[in-house]
Amino acid sequence: MRRMISIAMSTTLMVASLTGPSAAHAQTNCDMAGSPFEHVYCDAKTVVKADDDLNIVYQKLLKLLSPAGKASLRSYQRAWVAQRDAATTSTGSDDSPLIDLRLAVKMTTARVNFLNDRYRECLSSGCQPSKLN
């Protein structure tokens, strides 16, 4: 997924460099995104940040789990990634990959919140592997 996001961001940056400095500057202010390219750029930045947050909480939670809990979390996480990818990706008419970046952010943020809840439970009352799914 990160590769597809990188392609979208690279394309956006290339277009920005061709259209001049004012367009490139506008892309740094996502509150004022106007063109479709600016929206893609901003949405892609948000997906990357959400993915980074997901990786951080996943690693923190893994450190607290027993070996069996770690195995369960890895299995559930792989299944979640497959579900997210299936829900957010499709193929264009020219076989190019299409990604619903806003849905990816929504799903990833929900997963971050879920894993943060499990992390807090581990710290406060002990890890409960039955709640990892």
SULGI-V187239 format. One record per pair of residues at least 12 apart in sequence whose ideal C-beta (glycine too) atoms are under 10 Angstrom apart, sorted by sequence separation. I is the first residue (numbers start at 0). J is the second residue. If there is no record, write none. Layout:
I | J
I | J
//
This chain:
11 | 23
14 | 26
15 | 27
22 | 34
25 | 37
26 | 38
29 | 41
60 | 72
61 | 73
87 | 99
26 | 39
27 | 40
28 | 41
29 | 42
86 | 99
87 | 100
117 | 130
12 | 26
22 | 36
23 | 37
26 | 40
27 | 41
84 | 98
87 | 101
88 | 102
116 | 130
117 | 131
11 | 26
22 | 37
25 | 40
26 | 41
29 | 44
57 | 72
61 | 76
87 | 102
88 | 103
18 | 34
29 | 45
57 | 73
60 | 76
86 | 102
87 | 103
23 | 40
27 | 44
86 | 103
87 | 104
113 | 130
114 | 131
8 | 26
18 | 36
26 | 44
87 | 105
113 | 131
15 | 34
57 | 76
83 | 102
84 | 103
86 | 105
87 | 106
113 | 132
14 | 34
83 | 103
86 | 106
87 | 107
15 | 36
14 | 36
15 | 37
83 | 105
84 | 106
11 | 34
13 | 36
14 | 37
53 | 76
83 | 106
11 | 35
12 | 36
82 | 106
83 | 107
11 | 36
14 | 39
15 | 40
10 | 36
11 | 37
14 | 40
53 | 79
83 | 109
11 | 38
53 | 80
79 | 106
80 | 107
83 | 110
11 | 39
12 | 40
79 | 107
82 | 110
7 | 36
10 | 39
11 | 40
10 | 40
11 | 41
53 | 83
79 | 109
80 | 110
8 | 39
11 | 42
79 | 110
7 | 39
8 | 40
11 | 43
7 | 40
10 | 43
11 | 44
8 | 42
9 | 43
76 | 110
79 | 113
4 | 39
7 | 42
8 | 43
79 | 114
7 | 43
8 | 44
6 | 43
4 | 42
5 | 43
8 | 46
75 | 113
76 | 114
4 | 43
7 | 46
8 | 47
75 | 114
3 | 43
4 | 44
46 | 87
4 | 46
5 | 47
72 | 114
3 | 46
4 | 47
1 | 46
72 | 117
0 | 46
1 | 47
4 | 50
0 | 47
1 | 50
68 | 117
0 | 50
1 | 51
49 | 100
46 | 98
47 | 100
50 | 103
53 | 106
57 | 110
61 | 114
64 | 117
68 | 121
75 | 128
79 | 132
46 | 100
49 | 103
50 | 104
53 | 107
56 | 110
57 | 111
60 | 114
63 | 117
64 | 118
72 | 126
78 | 132
43 | 98
45 | 100
46 | 101
49 | 104
52 | 107
53 | 108
56 | 111
59 | 114
60 | 115
63 | 118
76 | 131
42 | 98
44 | 100
45 | 101
46 | 102
48 | 104
49 | 105
51 | 107
52 | 108
55 | 111
56 | 112
59 | 115
60 | 116
62 | 118
72 | 128
75 | 131
42 | 99
43 | 100
46 | 103
47 | 104
49 | 106
50 | 107
53 | 110
54 | 111
56 | 113
57 | 114
60 | 117
61 | 118
63 | 120
64 | 121
71 | 128
74 | 131
75 | 132
42 | 100
45 | 103
46 | 104
49 | 107
52 | 110
53 | 111
56 | 114
60 | 118
63 | 121
68 | 126
70 | 128
71 | 129
73 | 131
74 | 132
39 | 98
41 | 100
42 | 101
45 | 104
48 | 107
49 | 108
52 | 111
55 | 114
56 | 115
59 | 118
60 | 119
62 | 121
63 | 122
68 | 127
69 | 128
72 | 131
43 | 103
48 | 108
49 | 109
50 | 110
51 | 111
52 | 112
53 | 113
55 | 115
56 | 116
60 | 120
68 | 128
71 | 131
72 | 132
39 | 100
42 | 103
43 | 104
46 | 107
49 | 110
50 | 111
53 | 114
56 | 117
57 | 118
60 | 121
65 | 126
67 | 128
68 | 129
71 | 132
38 | 100
42 | 104
45 | 107
46 | 108
49 | 111
52 | 114
53 | 115
56 | 118
59 | 121
63 | 125
64 | 126
69 | 131
38 | 101
45 | 108
52 | 115
59 | 122
63 | 126
65 | 128
68 | 131
64 | 128
60 | 126
64 | 131
60 | 131
0 | 80
3 | 84
0 | 83
0 | 84
3 | 87
3 | 88
0 | 87
0 | 88
6 | 95
7 | 96
6 | 96
7 | 97
7 | 98
3 | 95
6 | 98
3 | 96
7 | 100
2 | 96
3 | 97
4 | 98
3 | 98
0 | 96
4 | 100
3 | 100
0 | 98
4 | 103
3 | 103
0 | 103
0 | 107
//
